[in-house]
Every structure is written in structure tokens, then in C-alpha cells.
């Protein structure tokens, strides 16, 4: 008795499903990296703005609470120490900048005192931080 044998077929790896899976993994890791953005400011109630933009290139974070206390990257400093601390922390960078988190109940004068001290430290790239205003229905 003779048994018919099928000719052996070569195994093929389909590329289209492989490309789809690689693309989905890429998208997943991009979204995972975006969710891991480092926010070095302390929690304060920020003012709202409908045209707020976030500048990710800035390196230092200065937080001013409504009671007037000042923090540089979550470390408390006094107003007299602020310029010196910012100078020492920004020495090793080419284009240093500051993210300024000011509480919405902070007086305007106090905010400008802190901004003047930041400028005295030689930092001119100051970004005032705000929360995005929710659109009205």
C-alpha cells in the first residue's frame, strides 16, 4: 500500500500582524513615558487659564504658598536664600529656567518679589504655572 505524502511547505512568518503588535507596543510605551513626567512642585491651588502651555525644558521648580513660604524643588528656603540657592543649582546648565508655582490666593506683590529674586539669580526664563480651565458647556 502506498501512502501519499504531502510536499513539505515552508513555514512563513506573517509580517503584518507582527508590525501591528510592534506598533501597539510603541504606542503603549510612549503613553507610559508621558504619564511619568516629573513634577517637582508642591501641591498648591494654581490659578486657571484657558491658554496655558507647559514648557518641559525648564529645570528648577519654585513654589510659593499662600502663607508666603517658598520652596525650591520641595525644599523650604527663605526669601534671602532664594537667589543663592537658584544660582548654585543652575550653574551646570546651558539655558536654565524656572517653573514658578504660585498659589491663586497669593498676593500679587509677593509673587513679584519672588520673581525679582529669581531674576537676581540670573535666571530669565520664568514660566508661571496654571491649571487648564475647563471649557464651559
N, CA, C and O atoms as CSV, one atom per row, in Angstrom:
chain,resi,resn,atom,element,x,y,z
A,1,UNK,N,N,0.819,-1.168,0.000
A,1,UNK,CA,C,0.000,0.000,0.000
A,1,UNK,C,C,0.867,1.235,0.000
A,1,UNK,O,O,1.860,1.329,0.721
A,2,UNK,N,N,0.482,2.136,-0.790
A,2,UNK,CA,C,1.253,3.359,-0.943
A,2,UNK,C,C,0.548,4.507,-0.253
A,2,UNK,O,O,-0.653,4.706,-0.435
A,3,UNK,N,N,1.298,5.267,0.546
A,3,UNK,CA,C,0.742,6.412,1.266
A,3,UNK,C,C,1.204,7.679,0.547
A,3,UNK,O,O,2.390,7.876,0.282
A,4,UNK,N,N,0.225,8.525,0.245
A,4,UNK,CA,C,0.583,9.794,-0.402
A,4,UNK,C,C,1.087,10.772,0.655
A,4,UNK,O,O,0.423,11.011,1.664
A,5,UNK,N,N,2.217,11.309,0.420
A,5,UNK,CA,C,2.778,12.296,1.331
A,5,UNK,C,C,2.641,13.673,0.708
A,5,UNK,O,O,2.899,13.881,-0.477
A,6,UNK,N,N,2.237,14.571,1.525
A,6,UNK,CA,C,2.155,15.950,1.029
A,6,UNK,C,C,3.560,16.525,0.926
A,6,UNK,O,O,4.447,16.197,1.715
A,7,UNK,N,N,3.733,17.359,-0.030
A,7,UNK,CA,C,5.052,18.003,-0.086
A,7,UNK,C,C,5.188,18.968,1.105
A,7,UNK,O,O,4.223,19.638,1.473
A,8,UNK,N,N,6.351,19.035,1.686
A,8,UNK,CA,C,6.578,19.900,2.842
A,8,UNK,C,C,6.486,21.361,2.430
A,8,UNK,O,O,7.074,21.788,1.437
A,9,UNK,N,N,5.726,22.117,3.226
A,9,UNK,CA,C,5.615,23.556,2.960
A,9,UNK,C,C,6.547,24.285,3.911
A,9,UNK,O,O,6.736,23.878,5.057
A,10,UNK,N,N,7.110,25.343,3.427
A,10,UNK,CA,C,7.988,26.139,4.268
A,10,UNK,C,C,7.150,26.956,5.239
A,10,UNK,O,O,6.076,27.451,4.895
A,11,UNK,N,N,7.649,27.083,6.431
A,11,UNK,CA,C,6.963,27.873,7.449
A,11,UNK,C,C,7.178,29.347,7.133
A,11,UNK,O,O,8.287,29.790,6.834
A,12,UNK,N,N,6.064,30.098,7.212
A,12,UNK,CA,C,6.151,31.531,6.932
A,12,UNK,C,C,5.771,32.310,8.176
A,12,UNK,O,O,4.850,31.939,8.903
A,13,UNK,N,N,6.479,33.375,8.404
A,13,UNK,CA,C,6.125,34.294,9.479
A,13,UNK,C,C,5.446,35.487,8.823
A,13,UNK,O,O,6.030,36.196,8.003
A,14,UNK,N,N,4.221,35.679,9.205
A,14,UNK,CA,C,3.470,36.780,8.622
A,14,UNK,C,C,3.953,38.096,9.218
A,14,UNK,O,O,4.041,38.220,10.439
A,15,UNK,N,N,4.261,39.061,8.395
A,15,UNK,CA,C,4.831,40.327,8.853
A,15,UNK,C,C,3.771,41.343,9.283
A,15,UNK,O,O,4.027,42.145,10.180
A,16,UNK,N,N,2.614,41.328,8.678
A,16,UNK,CA,C,1.602,42.338,9.019
A,16,UNK,C,C,1.138,42.255,10.468
A,16,UNK,O,O,1.092,43.295,11.126
A,17,UNK,N,N,0.794,41.095,11.006
A,17,UNK,CA,C,0.433,41.055,12.426
A,17,UNK,C,C,1.608,41.439,13.335
A,17,UNK,O,O,1.411,42.044,14.389
A,18,UNK,N,N,2.821,41.087,12.922
A,18,UNK,CA,C,3.995,41.452,13.706
A,18,UNK,C,C,4.175,42.969,13.740
A,18,UNK,O,O,4.496,43.532,14.786
A,19,UNK,N,N,3.974,43.619,12.625
A,19,UNK,CA,C,4.080,45.081,12.572
A,19,UNK,C,C,2.994,45.720,13.428
A,19,UNK,O,O,3.260,46.713,14.106
A,20,UNK,N,N,1.793,45.185,13.416
A,20,UNK,CA,C,0.714,45.718,14.252
A,20,UNK,C,C,1.053,45.621,15.733
A,20,UNK,O,O,0.820,46.564,16.489
A,21,UNK,N,N,1.597,44.497,16.142
A,21,UNK,CA,C,1.941,44.312,17.554
A,21,UNK,C,C,3.068,45.262,17.962
A,21,UNK,O,O,3.022,45.847,19.044
A,22,UNK,N,N,4.065,45.415,17.116
A,22,UNK,CA,C,5.166,46.330,17.422
A,22,UNK,C,C,4.654,47.760,17.518
A,22,UNK,O,O,5.085,48.508,18.395
A,23,UNK,N,N,3.752,48.150,16.642
A,23,UNK,CA,C,3.182,49.496,16.682
A,23,UNK,C,C,2.395,49.704,17.975
A,23,UNK,O,O,2.520,50.754,18.605
A,24,UNK,N,N,1.593,48.732,18.378
A,24,UNK,CA,C,0.838,48.858,19.619
A,24,UNK,C,C,1.757,48.949,20.833
A,24,UNK,O,O,1.486,49.716,21.756
A,25,UNK,N,N,2.829,48.183,20.841
A,25,UNK,CA,C,3.801,48.285,21.935
A,25,UNK,C,C,4.462,49.659,21.966
A,25,UNK,O,O,4.672,50.224,23.039
A,26,UNK,N,N,4.786,50.191,20.810
A,26,UNK,CA,C,5.382,51.508,20.734
A,26,UNK,C,C,4.438,52.571,21.294
A,26,UNK,O,O,4.862,53.426,22.072
A,27,UNK,N,N,3.177,52.524,20.909
A,27,UNK,CA,C,2.191,53.478,21.412
A,27,UNK,C,C,2.029,53.334,22.920
A,27,UNK,O,O,1.942,54.333,23.634
A,28,UNK,N,N,1.987,52.109,23.402
A,28,UNK,CA,C,1.859,51.884,24.839
A,28,UNK,C,C,3.016,52.510,25.602
A,28,UNK,O,O,2.791,53.179,26.611
A,29,UNK,N,N,4.245,52.311,25.148
A,29,UNK,CA,C,5.399,52.844,25.859
A,29,UNK,C,C,5.490,54.359,25.760
A,29,UNK,O,O,5.970,55.011,26.688
A,30,UNK,N,N,5.037,54.927,24.651
A,30,UNK,CA,C,5.018,56.391,24.552
A,30,UNK,C,C,4.054,56.968,25.568
A,30,UNK,O,O,4.400,57.922,26.266
A,31,UNK,N,N,2.857,56.420,25.673
A,31,UNK,CA,C,1.895,56.916,26.659
A,31,UNK,C,C,2.372,56.667,28.089
A,31,UNK,O,O,2.118,57.478,28.980
A,32,UNK,N,N,3.053,55.563,28.307
A,32,UNK,CA,C,3.586,55.290,29.643
A,32,UNK,C,C,4.650,56.320,30.014
A,32,UNK,O,O,4.690,56.771,31.159
A,33,UNK,N,N,5.505,56.698,29.078
A,33,UNK,CA,C,6.534,57.697,29.359
A,33,UNK,C,C,5.919,59.072,29.602
A,33,UNK,O,O,6.402,59.818,30.453
A,34,UNK,N,N,4.879,59.413,28.881
A,34,UNK,CA,C,4.233,60.713,29.085
A,34,UNK,C,C,3.566,60.796,30.446
A,34,UNK,O,O,3.497,61.875,31.035
A,35,UNK,N,N,3.076,59.683,30.951
A,35,UNK,CA,C,2.423,59.709,32.258
A,35,UNK,C,C,3.427,59.747,33.393
A,35,UNK,O,O,3.045,59.996,34.537
A,36,UNK,N,N,4.705,59.507,33.110
A,36,UNK,CA,C,5.727,59.530,34.145
A,36,UNK,C,C,6.464,60.861,34.205
A,36,UNK,O,O,7.587,60.916,34.706
A,37,UNK,N,N,5.859,61.932,33.707
A,37,UNK,CA,C,6.511,63.240,33.746
A,37,UNK,C,C,6.735,63.650,35.189
A,37,UNK,O,O,5.868,63.479,36.045
A,38,UNK,N,N,7.912,64.194,35.437
A,38,UNK,CA,C,8.293,64.567,36.796
A,38,UNK,C,C,7.794,65.969,37.094
A,38,UNK,O,O,8.138,66.929,36.404
A,39,UNK,N,N,6.981,66.070,38.126
A,39,UNK,CA,C,6.516,67.363,38.603
A,39,UNK,C,C,7.156,67.591,39.955
A,39,UNK,O,O,6.845,66.897,40.923
A,40,UNK,N,N,8.056,68.570,40.023
A,40,UNK,CA,C,8.797,68.779,41.249
A,40,UNK,C,C,8.180,69.865,42.119
A,40,UNK,O,O,8.776,70.228,43.133
A,41,UNK,N,N,7.039,70.387,41.777
A,41,UNK,CA,C,6.409,71.413,42.580
A,41,UNK,C,C,5.552,70.815,43.677
A,41,UNK,O,O,5.087,69.680,43.569
A,42,UNK,N,N,5.350,71.576,44.721
A,42,UNK,CA,C,4.472,71.142,45.797
A,42,UNK,C,C,3.027,71.384,45.401
A,42,UNK,O,O,2.756,72.246,44.566
A,43,UNK,N,N,2.099,70.644,45.980
A,43,UNK,CA,C,0.704,70.858,45.610
A,43,UNK,C,C,0.182,72.194,46.152
A,43,UNK,O,O,0.137,72.412,47.362
A,44,UNK,N,N,-0.201,73.061,45.251
A,44,UNK,CA,C,-0.850,74.324,45.585
A,44,UNK,C,C,-2.049,74.476,44.665
A,44,UNK,O,O,-2.135,73.808,43.635
A,45,UNK,N,N,-2.956,75.338,45.026
A,45,UNK,CA,C,-4.109,75.610,44.185
A,45,UNK,C,C,-3.704,76.648,43.152
A,45,UNK,O,O,-3.611,77.837,43.457
A,46,UNK,N,N,-3.461,76.191,41.921
A,46,UNK,CA,C,-2.984,77.076,40.867
A,46,UNK,C,C,-4.127,77.882,40.281
A,46,UNK,O,O,-5.276,77.441,40.304
A,47,UNK,N,N,-3.819,79.071,39.751
A,47,UNK,CA,C,-4.846,79.814,39.027
A,47,UNK,C,C,-5.181,79.085,37.733
A,47,UNK,O,O,-4.409,78.240,37.280
A,48,UNK,N,N,-6.319,79.402,37.139
A,48,UNK,CA,C,-6.730,78.728,35.911
A,48,UNK,C,C,-6.546,79.659,34.722
A,48,UNK,O,O,-6.638,80.880,34.848
A,49,UNK,N,N,-6.286,79.062,33.570
A,49,UNK,CA,C,-6.108,79.801,32.329
A,49,UNK,C,C,-6.590,78.924,31.192
A,49,UNK,O,O,-6.414,77.706,31.221
A,50,UNK,N,N,-7.194,79.534,30.199
A,50,UNK,CA,C,-7.682,78.740,29.065
A,50,UNK,C,C,-6.622,78.596,27.974
A,50,UNK,O,O,-6.810,77.811,27.045
A,51,UNK,N,N,-5.532,79.323,28.062
A,51,UNK,CA,C,-4.490,79.259,27.037
A,51,UNK,C,C,-3.152,78.821,27.607
A,51,UNK,O,O,-2.108,79.195,27.073
A,52,UNK,N,N,-3.158,78.041,28.675
A,52,UNK,CA,C,-1.923,77.633,29.337
A,52,UNK,C,C,-1.149,76.646,28.471
A,52,UNK,O,O,-1.735,75.743,27.874
A,53,UNK,N,N,0.174,76.821,28.406
A,53,UNK,CA,C,1.080,75.903,27.727
A,53,UNK,C,C,2.140,75.486,28.721
A,53,UNK,O,O,2.558,76.294,29.550
A,54,UNK,N,N,2.586,74.237,28.658
A,54,UNK,CA,C,3.585,73.720,29.580
A,54,UNK,C,C,4.914,73.632,28.864
A,54,UNK,O,O,5.016,73.016,27.803
A,55,UNK,N,N,5.944,74.252,29.447
A,55,UNK,CA,C,7.288,74.209,28.900
A,55,UNK,C,C,8.073,73.147,29.645
A,55,UNK,O,O,8.372,73.316,30.827
A,56,UNK,N,N,8.414,72.053,28.974
A,56,UNK,CA,C,9.077,70.925,29.620
A,56,UNK,C,C,10.591,71.105,29.718
A,56,UNK,O,O,11.250,70.283,30.355
A,57,UNK,N,N,11.167,72.140,29.117
A,57,UNK,CA,C,12.606,72.305,29.109
A,57,UNK,C,C,13.145,72.970,30.368
A,57,UNK,O,O,14.360,73.007,30.564
A,58,UNK,N,N,12.286,73.490,31.215
A,58,UNK,CA,C,12.751,74.187,32.398
A,58,UNK,C,C,13.165,73.189,33.459
A,58,UNK,O,O,12.620,72.088,33.541
A,59,UNK,N,N,14.137,73.584,34.272
A,59,UNK,CA,C,14.728,72.591,35.160
A,59,UNK,C,C,14.431,72.801,36.628
A,59,UNK,O,O,14.385,71.819,37.368
A,60,UNK,N,N,14.225,74.018,37.093
A,60,UNK,CA,C,14.013,74.280,38.507
A,60,UNK,C,C,12.553,74.580,38.789
A,60,UNK,O,O,11.834,75.113,37.944
A,61,UNK,N,N,12.135,74.229,39.979
A,61,UNK,CA,C,10.754,74.453,40.379
A,61,UNK,C,C,10.741,75.310,41.642
A,61,UNK,O,O,11.345,74.943,42.650
A,62,UNK,N,N,10.053,76.450,41.586
A,62,UNK,CA,C,9.901,77.322,42.746
A,62,UNK,C,C,8.418,77.382,43.074
A,62,UNK,O,O,7.601,77.725,42.219
A,63,UNK,N,N,8.072,77.050,44.310
A,63,UNK,CA,C,6.685,77.039,44.749
A,63,UNK,C,C,6.512,78.084,45.844
A,63,UNK,O,O,7.294,78.139,46.793
A,64,UNK,N,N,5.477,78.913,45.702
A,64,UNK,CA,C,5.167,79.917,46.716
A,64,UNK,C,C,3.746,79.641,47.187
A,64,UNK,O,O,2.797,79.701,46.405
A,65,UNK,N,N,3.610,79.337,48.479
A,65,UNK,CA,C,2.293,79.060,49.042
A,65,UNK,C,C,1.609,80.358,49.441
A,65,UNK,O,O,2.228,81.422,49.462
A,66,UNK,N,N,0.321,80.255,49.758
A,66,UNK,CA,C,-0.441,81.464,50.084
A,66,UNK,C,C,0.004,82.110,51.390
A,66,UNK,O,O,-0.282,83.288,51.609
A,67,UNK,N,N,0.694,81.382,52.266
A,67,UNK,CA,C,1.205,81.976,53.501
A,67,UNK,C,C,2.560,82.653,53.298
A,67,UNK,O,O,3.107,83.221,54.243
A,68,UNK,N,N,3.109,82.603,52.085
A,68,UNK,CA,C,4.369,83.269,51.772
A,68,UNK,C,C,5.579,82.377,51.863
A,68,UNK,O,O,6.688,82.838,51.592
A,69,UNK,N,N,5.419,81.103,52.236
A,69,UNK,CA,C,6.564,80.201,52.308
A,69,UNK,C,C,7.019,79.823,50.900
A,69,UNK,O,O,6.202,79.622,50.001
A,70,UNK,N,N,8.338,79.731,50.726
A,70,UNK,CA,C,8.937,79.496,49.407
A,70,UNK,C,C,9.691,78.168,49.450
A,70,UNK,O,O,10.372,77.859,50.428
A,71,UNK,N,N,9.559,77.381,48.365
A,71,UNK,CA,C,10.218,76.086,48.240
A,71,UNK,C,C,10.910,76.018,46.889
A,71,UNK,O,O,10.362,76.461,45.879
A,72,UNK,N,N,12.121,75.459,46.874
A,72,UNK,CA,C,12.826,75.181,45.626
A,72,UNK,C,C,12.930,73.669,45.520
A,72,UNK,O,O,13.619,73.036,46.320
A,73,UNK,N,N,12.260,73.094,44.554
A,73,UNK,CA,C,12.203,71.633,44.373
A,73,UNK,C,C,11.837,70.936,45.677
A,73,UNK,O,O,12.522,70.000,46.090
A,74,UNK,N,N,10.784,71.372,46.319
A,74,UNK,CA,C,10.203,70.815,47.541
A,74,UNK,C,C,11.055,71.017,48.793
A,74,UNK,O,O,10.752,70.442,49.838
A,75,UNK,N,N,12.110,71.820,48.708
A,75,UNK,CA,C,12.927,72.124,49.879
A,75,UNK,C,C,12.648,73.560,50.308
A,75,UNK,O,O,12.749,74.472,49.488
A,76,UNK,N,N,12.299,73.781,51.573
A,76,UNK,CA,C,11.977,75.141,52.010
A,76,UNK,C,C,13.216,76.037,52.037
A,76,UNK,O,O,14.286,75.625,52.485
A,77,UNK,N,N,13.052,77.266,51.553
A,77,UNK,CA,C,14.105,78.280,51.600
A,77,UNK,C,C,13.470,79.593,52.035
A,77,UNK,O,O,12.263,79.788,51.891
A,78,UNK,N,N,14.284,80.483,52.563
A,78,UNK,CA,C,13.790,81.815,52.904
A,78,UNK,C,C,13.978,82.723,51.701
A,78,UNK,O,O,14.692,82.374,50.761
A,79,UNK,N,N,13.347,83.871,51.725
A,79,UNK,CA,C,13.489,84.805,50.608
A,79,UNK,C,C,14.923,85.295,50.463
A,79,UNK,O,O,15.377,85.554,49.349
A,80,UNK,N,N,15.636,85.425,51.567
A,80,UNK,CA,C,17.021,85.891,51.474
A,80,UNK,C,C,17.937,84.824,50.866
A,80,UNK,O,O,18.951,85.165,50.257
A,81,UNK,N,N,17.603,83.566,51.018
A,81,UNK,CA,C,18.422,82.479,50.471
A,81,UNK,C,C,18.063,82.129,49.038
A,81,UNK,O,O,18.831,81.437,48.368
A,82,UNK,N,N,16.928,82.582,48.555
A,82,UNK,CA,C,16.388,82.111,47.277
A,82,UNK,C,C,17.351,82.349,46.116
A,82,UNK,O,O,17.613,81.423,45.348
A,83,UNK,N,N,17.879,83.549,45.967
A,83,UNK,CA,C,18.774,83.841,44.847
A,83,UNK,C,C,20.025,82.970,44.880
A,83,UNK,O,O,20.457,82.461,43.846
A,84,UNK,N,N,20.603,82.798,46.055
A,84,UNK,CA,C,21.810,81.985,46.163
A,84,UNK,C,C,21.570,80.527,45.834
A,84,UNK,O,O,22.378,79.895,45.153
A,85,UNK,N,N,20.466,79.995,46.314
A,85,UNK,CA,C,20.136,78.596,46.041
A,85,UNK,C,C,19.913,78.384,44.547
A,85,UNK,O,O,20.381,77.396,43.981
A,86,UNK,N,N,19.202,79.306,43.911
A,86,UNK,CA,C,18.945,79.171,42.472
A,86,UNK,C,C,20.230,79.314,41.665
A,86,UNK,O,O,20.404,78.619,40.664
A,87,UNK,N,N,21.137,80.204,42.080
A,87,UNK,CA,C,22.415,80.350,41.368
A,87,UNK,C,C,23.218,79.061,41.421
A,87,UNK,O,O,23.747,78.614,40.403
A,88,UNK,N,N,23.311,78.458,42.606
A,88,UNK,CA,C,24.117,77.239,42.718
A,88,UNK,C,C,23.495,76.067,41.970
A,88,UNK,O,O,24.219,75.236,41.421
A,89,UNK,N,N,22.180,75.987,41.937
A,89,UNK,CA,C,21.543,74.856,41.250
A,89,UNK,C,C,21.530,75.011,39.736
A,89,UNK,O,O,21.362,74.024,39.019
A,90,UNK,N,N,21.703,76.222,39.239
A,90,UNK,CA,C,21.633,76.430,37.790
A,90,UNK,C,C,22.996,76.634,37.158
A,90,UNK,O,O,23.071,76.998,35.984
A,91,UNK,N,N,24.073,76.414,37.890
A,91,UNK,CA,C,25.413,76.642,37.349
A,91,UNK,C,C,25.780,75.684,36.229
A,91,UNK,O,O,26.483,76.085,35.301
A,92,UNK,N,N,25.344,74.459,36.274
A,92,UNK,CA,C,25.792,73.431,35.326
A,92,UNK,C,C,24.922,73.300,34.087
A,92,UNK,O,O,25.113,72.368,33.306
A,93,UNK,N,N,23.982,74.199,33.884
A,93,UNK,CA,C,23.098,74.080,32.726
A,93,UNK,C,C,23.328,75.225,31.755
A,93,UNK,O,O,23.764,76.310,32.142
A,94,UNK,N,N,23.025,74.964,30.476
A,94,UNK,CA,C,23.240,75.975,29.444
A,94,UNK,C,C,22.152,77.044,29.448
A,94,UNK,O,O,22.450,78.239,29.443
A,95,UNK,N,N,20.906,76.620,29.458
A,95,UNK,CA,C,19.788,77.568,29.413
A,95,UNK,C,C,18.846,77.274,30.572
A,95,UNK,O,O,17.775,76.699,30.373
A,96,UNK,N,N,19.239,77.665,31.781
A,96,UNK,CA,C,18.391,77.327,32.932
A,96,UNK,C,C,17.089,78.112,32.921
A,96,UNK,O,O,17.021,79.226,32.402
A,97,UNK,N,N,16.087,77.526,33.487
A,97,UNK,CA,C,14.794,78.168,33.592
A,97,UNK,C,C,14.102,77.738,34.864
A,97,UNK,O,O,14.565,76.842,35.569
A,98,UNK,N,N,12.985,78.388,35.150
A,98,UNK,CA,C,12.278,78.145,36.401
A,98,UNK,C,C,10.793,77.954,36.113
A,98,UNK,O,O,10.186,78.722,35.367
A,99,UNK,N,N,10.223,76.914,36.719
A,99,UNK,CA,C,8.777,76.750,36.754
A,99,UNK,C,C,8.311,77.393,38.054
A,99,UNK,O,O,8.708,76.950,39.132
A,100,UNK,N,N,7.483,78.422,37.977
A,100,UNK,CA,C,7.037,79.147,39.160
A,100,UNK,C,C,5.592,78.780,39.464
A,100,UNK,O,O,4.677,79.111,38.711
A,101,UNK,N,N,5.407,78.086,40.589
A,101,UNK,CA,C,4.086,77.678,41.042
A,101,UNK,C,C,3.661,78.638,42.141
A,101,UNK,O,O,4.225,78.606,43.235
A,102,UNK,N,N,2.686,79.486,41.875
A,102,UNK,CA,C,2.188,80.416,42.880
A,102,UNK,C,C,0.745,80.101,43.204
A,102,UNK,O,O,-0.072,79.920,42.301
A,103,UNK,N,N,0.426,80.034,44.483
A,103,UNK,CA,C,-0.939,79.763,44.911
A,103,UNK,C,C,-1.866,80.860,44.388
A,103,UNK,O,O,-1.457,82.016,44.285
A,104,UNK,N,N,-3.091,80.511,44.063
A,104,UNK,CA,C,-4.009,81.503,43.498
A,104,UNK,C,C,-4.402,82.565,44.518
A,104,UNK,O,O,-4.842,83.648,44.132
A,105,UNK,N,N,-4.255,82.282,45.812
A,105,UNK,CA,C,-4.574,83.258,46.847
A,105,UNK,C,C,-3.367,84.093,47.252
A,105,UNK,O,O,-3.468,84.910,48.167
A,106,UNK,N,N,-2.233,83.907,46.595
A,106,UNK,CA,C,-1.015,84.645,46.889
A,106,UNK,C,C,-1.164,86.083,46.409
A,106,UNK,O,O,-1.739,86.339,45.351
A,107,UNK,N,N,-0.638,87.023,47.201
A,107,UNK,CA,C,-0.741,88.426,46.786
A,107,UNK,C,C,0.163,88.675,45.585
A,107,UNK,O,O,1.204,88.040,45.419
A,108,UNK,N,N,-0.258,89.595,44.774
A,108,UNK,CA,C,0.463,89.947,43.562
A,108,UNK,C,C,1.853,90.487,43.899
A,108,UNK,O,O,2.823,90.188,43.202
A,109,UNK,N,N,1.948,91.275,44.959
A,109,UNK,CA,C,3.223,91.846,45.379
A,109,UNK,C,C,4.207,90.757,45.777
A,109,UNK,O,O,5.381,90.832,45.415
A,110,UNK,N,N,3.761,89.757,46.508
A,110,UNK,CA,C,4.628,88.663,46.950
A,110,UNK,C,C,5.146,87.871,45.754
A,110,UNK,O,O,6.306,87.461,45.732
A,111,UNK,N,N,4.288,87.658,44.762
A,111,UNK,CA,C,4.693,86.945,43.558
A,111,UNK,C,C,5.790,87.712,42.824
A,111,UNK,O,O,6.749,87.114,42.335
A,112,UNK,N,N,5.650,89.042,42.746
A,112,UNK,CA,C,6.665,89.827,42.059
A,112,UNK,C,C,7.962,89.920,42.865
A,112,UNK,O,O,9.033,90.052,42.273
A,113,UNK,N,N,7.896,89.855,44.181
A,113,UNK,CA,C,9.120,89.799,44.983
A,113,UNK,C,C,9.900,88.531,44.666
A,113,UNK,O,O,11.121,88.569,44.513
A,114,UNK,N,N,9.205,87.425,44.570
A,114,UNK,CA,C,9.859,86.160,44.246
A,114,UNK,C,C,10.411,86.193,42.823
A,114,UNK,O,O,11.518,85.712,42.586
A,115,UNK,N,N,9.668,86.748,41.881
A,115,UNK,CA,C,10.151,86.847,40.502
A,115,UNK,C,C,11.401,87.723,40.421
A,115,UNK,O,O,12.325,87.406,39.671
A,116,UNK,N,N,11.443,88.817,41.180
A,116,UNK,CA,C,12.632,89.665,41.193
A,116,UNK,C,C,13.848,88.920,41.740
A,116,UNK,O,O,14.955,89.076,41.224
A,117,UNK,N,N,13.648,88.115,42.775
A,117,UNK,CA,C,14.755,87.339,43.337
A,117,UNK,C,C,15.244,86.280,42.357
A,117,UNK,O,O,16.437,85.980,42.312
A,118,UNK,N,N,14.343,85.720,41.583
A,118,UNK,CA,C,14.729,84.737,40.563
A,118,UNK,C,C,15.568,85.431,39.487
A,118,UNK,O,O,16.578,84.890,39.037
A,119,UNK,N,N,15.149,86.614,39.083
A,119,UNK,CA,C,15.919,87.360,38.076
A,119,UNK,C,C,17.278,87.787,38.617
A,119,UNK,O,O,18.252,87.812,37.864
A,120,UNK,N,N,17.370,88.122,39.899
A,120,UNK,CA,C,18.657,88.483,40.502
A,120,UNK,C,C,19.614,87.299,40.503
A,120,UNK,O,O,20.831,87.485,40.515
A,121,UNK,N,N,19.084,86.101,40.492
A,121,UNK,CA,C,19.927,84.900,40.421
A,121,UNK,C,C,20.448,84.660,39.006
A,121,UNK,O,O,21.225,83.731,38.786
A,122,UNK,N,N,20.034,85.478,38.050
A,122,UNK,CA,C,20.489,85.340,36.670
A,122,UNK,C,C,19.609,84.463,35.809
A,122,UNK,O,O,19.991,84.114,34.691
A,123,UNK,N,N,18.445,84.102,36.302
A,123,UNK,CA,C,17.526,83.254,35.540
A,123,UNK,C,C,16.446,84.140,34.922
A,123,UNK,O,O,15.691,84.806,35.631
A,124,UNK,N,N,16.385,84.138,33.610
A,124,UNK,CA,C,15.401,84.979,32.931
A,124,UNK,C,C,14.267,84.180,32.307
A,124,UNK,O,O,13.252,84.754,31.914
A,125,UNK,N,N,14.424,82.873,32.213
A,125,UNK,CA,C,13.358,82.027,31.657
A,125,UNK,C,C,12.465,81.579,32.802
A,125,UNK,O,O,12.740,80.574,33.458
A,126,UNK,N,N,11.394,82.329,33.041
A,126,UNK,CA,C,10.466,82.036,34.133
A,126,UNK,C,C,9.117,81.700,33.514
A,126,UNK,O,O,8.585,82.450,32.696
A,127,UNK,N,N,8.578,80.560,33.919
A,127,UNK,CA,C,7.278,80.128,33.407
A,127,UNK,C,C,6.296,80.053,34.577
A,127,UNK,O,O,6.453,79.225,35.475
A,128,UNK,N,N,5.287,80.918,34.560
A,128,UNK,CA,C,4.239,80.870,35.575
A,128,UNK,C,C,3.322,79.706,35.259
A,128,UNK,O,O,2.835,79.585,34.135
A,129,UNK,N,N,3.085,78.857,36.228
A,129,UNK,CA,C,2.281,77.659,36.016
A,129,UNK,C,C,0.827,77.914,36.381
A,129,UNK,O,O,0.535,78.637,37.333
A,130,UNK,N,N,-0.068,77.326,35.632
A,130,UNK,CA,C,-1.510,77.440,35.867
A,130,UNK,C,C,-2.175,76.149,35.482
A,130,UNK,O,O,-1.597,75.344,34.752
A,131,UNK,N,N,-3.375,75.937,35.960
A,131,UNK,CA,C,-4.172,74.779,35.565
A,131,UNK,C,C,-5.053,75.167,34.381
A,131,UNK,O,O,-5.476,76.317,34.259
A,132,UNK,N,N,-5.316,74.220,33.535
A,132,UNK,CA,C,-6.166,74.482,32.378
A,132,UNK,C,C,-7.599,74.636,32.842
A,132,UNK,O,O,-8.110,73.812,33.600
A,133,UNK,N,N,-8.245,75.693,32.382
A,133,UNK,CA,C,-9.633,75.967,32.714
A,133,UNK,C,C,-10.528,75.011,31.945
A,133,UNK,O,O,-10.335,74.800,30.748
A,134,UNK,N,N,-11.501,74.436,32.627
A,134,UNK,CA,C,-12.409,73.517,31.936
A,134,UNK,C,C,-13.342,74.330,31.039
A,134,UNK,O,O,-13.855,75.370,31.451
A,135,UNK,N,N,-13.559,73.854,29.817
A,135,UNK,CA,C,-14.426,74.586,28.883
A,135,UNK,C,C,-15.865,74.591,29.367
A,135,UNK,O,O,-16.359,73.617,29.936
A,136,UNK,N,N,-16.510,75.695,29.129
A,136,UNK,CA,C,-17.918,75.813,29.541
A,136,UNK,C,C,-18.810,75.091,28.537
A,136,UNK,O,O,-18.546,75.123,27.335
A,137,UNK,N,N,-19.863,74.439,29.025
A,137,UNK,CA,C,-20.750,73.705,28.113
A,137,UNK,C,C,-21.608,74.614,27.268
A,137,UNK,O,O,-22.401,74.136,26.457
